[in-house]
Amino acid sequence: MITVVSVHVGVRQTLSVGQRSVPTGIFKTRVDDQVVISRLGLAGDAVCDDRHHGGVDQAVYVYTEEDYAFWARQYRRPFDAGGFGENVVIRGLDAAELAIGDRLRLPNVTLEVSAPRIPCGVLAAAVPEPGFAKAFQKAARPGFYCRVIRTGTVAAGDEGSFEAYSGPAKTLLTVYHANYQTPPLDGLKALLALPIDQRTRKKFEKEVAKREKLALSPHPQ
């Protein structure tokens, strides 16, 4: 059984990332009431960089209580829920076993796993631990983005179930690692057959097109 531990939304704030000041909604505040979830995410949640975040394929970011426990052990201190920019914290699910296309069926909303979270400079600046983005990448505990299949509401204490993807499955972590170590051409095409998010799809399609073009190019004698 899946349980919603907490729900979080963020308002637009400014964060220093290196030499830049950037707008961000990564700092989330816990909401104890029901929160409406539309196709574009949680009501009241700011998305400041829509080039890299948000949209129907990355509408909700979910992290697990179990993965937060890992970070608490690593750094010997607790991390506040919402501190990684997630909208929903859940328990009762091993995120490492998730596949793209798996669904979380909660009482009033259904979410579909669409992408892993790729750590960036904003995460590194938001979490006050030196080298955290690299640690986050290495740990391979990225949490996951979801598209909203059934709109509705979500609240802490909601309980739900897990539904496995019905097609040929690839794990969330397979897609995660493919962002760093590009797989062979047939592996990339297999990932493109999944219901992955559009940003990842465009990246992988570009790589496929490049490789196929090279394969067709005449080789020097």
N, C-alpha and C positions, 0 to 999 in steps of 0.2 A: 504493500500500500504506500502511495505517495502522500506526503503531508506538506502543505505550504507552511513554512516556518514564519516567513515575514514577506511583506510587500513594500517596495520602495519606489519613489519618484524623485526626480531631481529638477531643480530650477537652473536657469542659465547663470553661470558664474564665470569669473576670469581666473585662469591658472597660468603661472609662469612655466613654460616648457622650454628649457634652454634659455636662449636670448629672446624668446617670443612670449607675448601674452596672448593666450588663445581663449575664446569662449568655449565653455564645456558644460555638459550636464552630468558629468561623471559622479559628482557628489550627491548621493541619494539619501533621502530622509524616509524613515519608516512611516507607513500609513496604517493605522489600526482599523479603519473602516473599509467597507467594500470599495474597490477601485474598478472603474469601468475599463474594459479592454476592447478597443476597436481593431480594425485591420492594421492600423498604424501604431498600435501600442497602447500604453497606459495613459489615461486621461491625466493631464497636468505634468507629464514627463517631458522635459526639454531635450530636443535633439539639435545640437548646435552645428555639427559637421555632417550634413546629409550626404556628402560625397563618400564618406567611409562608414557611416552609421545610420541606423534607422531604415525606414521603408517597409514594405509589406513582407519582405523576406527576412528582415532582422528587426521585427517589431518588438520582441520581448527578449531580454537577456536573463537567463536563468543560471544560478549557481547552487551548488549543493552544500548542505551543512557538513557532510562528510569531507568534502574538499577543504572547507574552512578549517576543519579540525586538523587536517594535514599541515596547513600553513601555521596554525598555532603551535604545533609540535616543532616545525622547522625553525621558527623565530622565538619560540619560548614566550609567546605572549598572545593574547587573543586579538583577533581582527574583528572589527565591527561589521555586521552584516550590512550590505549596501556599499561597502568600502571599495569594491572593485567595479562599481557602476552597474551592478545587476539590479533588475527590477523585482525578481522573485527568488527567494531562497527556499529550497525544498529539502526534505530528508526522505530516506527510504529508497534511494536510487543510486546505483553505481554508474556514474557518468562515463567511465571508461568503457562500459559495455554498450553504450548507446550507439545506434546507427542513424545515419541521415534518413529522415522520413518516419522515424518512430514518433509516436504521439503520446502526449500526456492528457488524459481525460479527467478534468476536474469538474466539480458539480455544475458550474455555470460557463465554462470555457474549455475549448480544446486547442492545444498547442502542438505544432509539428516541428521537430528538430530540423533545422535547415543549415546550420553552420557552426563551427567552433569560433570562439573569440580569439583573435590574433592580437597579442600584446603590442602596445604602441607607446610612443613618447608621453602621451597624456596619462596612461596608466602608471608609467614610471614616475612621472612628476606627482601624481596624486597619492601614491603609496609611499610613506616616509621611511623606506628601507633602501639603502644603497644597492644598485644593481637589480632592483626587483623585477624589471621587465625581462631580463635575461633569466632570472630564477624562475619566473612564471613560464617562460618558453620551455625551459629545460624540464620542468616538473610535468608538463603535458597534462595539466588540470585546467583546461581553458574555460570550463563552463560552455554554455551553448545558447545560440540564438534560435528563436522560433518564429515561424509565421503563425498567424491566428486563423485556425480553421473554423472555429465557432466562437463568435464574439459573445461577450457577456461581462461578468464581474469576477473578481478574485479577491480573497481576503485570507489573512493568517488563520490557520486552523482548517482550511478547506482540505478535504481528503479526496484522493482520486486514484486512478489506475493507469497502467502502462499498456500501450498497444504497439506491438512490433510492426515495422514496415513490411508490407506484403510482397514487395519485389525483391530482386537480388540485392542483398544488403552489403553496405560498406560502413565501417564504424566511423563515428565522429572523429576519432583520433587518426584514422587513415587520411581523412581530408585535412586534418590539422597538420600532420607531418608532410603532406604533399605541398603545403605552402612553403616549406623550407627545403625539402629534398624532392624535386620534381620526379614523379615516377615515369616509367617507360610509357610510350605512346598508347599502348593498349590499356594500360592502367589509368591514364588520364581519360580516355574515352569511356571507361567503365564508370569513373566518377561523374562524368558529364551525363550519364544515363540516370543519375540520382536526382531527387528533388532538392538540389543544393541551391543556395541563395544566388541571386543574380550577379553580385560582385565577384564571388568565387567563380561562377560560371564564365563570366567574361574573361577573367584571368586565365583559366584553363583553356578556353576556346582559342585565345590568342596564342598560347603555347602550342596547341595542336596545329593550328594553321602555320605557325613558323616551322615546325618540324616537318610537316607535310610538304611545304614549299622547298625546304632543303633537300628532302628526299627526291623531289622531282627535278632538282637542278642538275645540269650535266656536270659530271665529275671531270676535273682536268686530266688530260692524258699523261 
